Amino acid sequence: MAGKVSNFSDLIQRVTASCLLHPLAAGTRHDSGELASDSDDGERECGSQLGIEDLEEEEEEEEEEEEEEGGVEEGGEKVVERSKREARAERLVAEMEAIMNDVFDTVSAMKRAYGSLQEAHCPWDAEKMRAADVAVVAELRRLAVLRERYRRSLICHGGGRRRVGSRPAEVREVVAPYEAALEEMKREAKAREVEVDNLKEKLRSSTSLNARKGRSLSKRRLSCTQSQAPASPAPELFEATMSQVREASKSFTSLLLSLMRAAHWDIASAVRSIEAAGGGAAAAAAAANASIVGVHHAKYALESYVARKIFQGFDHETFYMDGSLSSLLNPGQYRRDCFGRYRDMKAMDPVELLGVLPSCDFGKFCAKKYLAIVHAKMEESFFGSLEHQQQVGGGGHPRTEFYGEFLKLAKAVWLLHLLAFALDPAPSLFEASRGAEFHPQYMESVVRFSGGQVPAGHVVGFPVSPGFKLGNGSVVKARVYLVSRV
């Protein structure tokens, strides 16, 4: 249009100049030829002027029509394009609103699942923690799906290729907070793993230190061997396991005695009944007269009672739970099997094991010994109910502190039993009888005397725990409670 306007202005200037130089009234000559010539020239000039004017008018009309047509065409395209853009924007807004609603719902669900995951840690609930972990992962995956859906919506409704290039940056801005939160959670998880590893290392060091305390050099060497998973049974390994049995017995007996005192038991009467149940020549007299054990030494009588119950049947390969004779039919293979079971069982948590396999051989052993040690009246006085008796009698294993303490003792005795039948020859169990002379090479007094020496004239009041004679000639001393000879 600018070019046409410029040409039209030049044309007007040329026509104006021509009219000024050649006016229409200029024909004054009388010569016919000149007049005709002039008139012809005038006609031509006028015709050219009229033709130019007509041409200019036509061009103006055509330009106006073109402008009108172009304006209509361009206006229509703009209206259509504008309506398309508006429709596309409306669809995009609706899609974005739906996606954001889903995002808020998903984030809320993930927060609830993460809250459940934290609650499952204290108190520790492995099943609830696994379920919460699955829920958190599912919500994170749902967020990933929404992110992809958001990206595709921007590409589909973004209005062509020129908009696609800018969408990934917008997607990254939306997803960046969630990715940062995920990375933070990963860092926290790694920090927790490092903390757990450090605590495990400290626990191993503390356990190793306690195991070495009060032992001989051979036992300290054995503790190093145990930490490296011994490849074959050894008498030193049996001695170390017997030490674990004694520690577990002391711990369970202390808990049992504290429950008795809390239930207002007559401890002296309980000790007299334990002494009488131990048998021997002085049993009836002990039951009728005053106890030979002071109240402050009641724990030794109670430990004697627990040891007598839990070691009963130790010489049989299944504690007489069945009539198996595998150790006699194929002794070599049976010894290997026992040691393999010992290695597998040693690292297991008895509570977790019985939670998975409550009716295994170890589970049957625990049930039999618990019912033998803790009778119904004792449990009812402790807890006011028979919940433990009912669960154990029904083939279950309670997840309580009291039963867990008992399981530690049961596991230690079970491992000692497996080692006994894994050794060749097997250790022989012996127990000091009431009134027997004290022999320091076979016995150990639970009561410490001044000077570290047992005074003359002391005899065995009652056995506290049994002893073992090993195949290599070494002896695990029996623990006894000594009294003065009457």
Secondary structure, DSSP 8 states (H G I E B T S, - for coil): -HHHHHHHHHHHHHHHHHHHHS-TT------HHHHHHHHHHHHHHHHHHHHHHHHHHHHHHHHHHHHHHHHHHHHHHHHHHHHHHHHHHHHHHHHHHHHHHHHHHHHHHHHHHHHHHHHTTTTT-HHHHHHHHHHHHHHHHHHHHHHHHHHHHHHHHS-SHHHHTTHHHHHHHHHHHHHHHHHHHHHHHHHHHHHHHHHHHHHHHHHHHHHHTT--HHHHHHHHHHHT--SS--HHHHHHHHHHHHHHHHHHHHHHHHHHHHTT--HHHHHHHHHHHT-STTHHHHHHS--SS-GGGHHHHHHHHHHHHHTTTTTSTTTTSS---HHHHSHHHHHHHHHHHHHHHHTS-HHHHHHH-TTSHHHHHHHHHHHHHS-HHHHHHHHSS-HHHHHHHTT----SHHHHHHHHHHHHHHHHHHHHHHSSS--EEE---TT-B--TTTEEESS--GGGS--TTEEEEEEEE-EEE-TTS-EE-EEEEEEE--
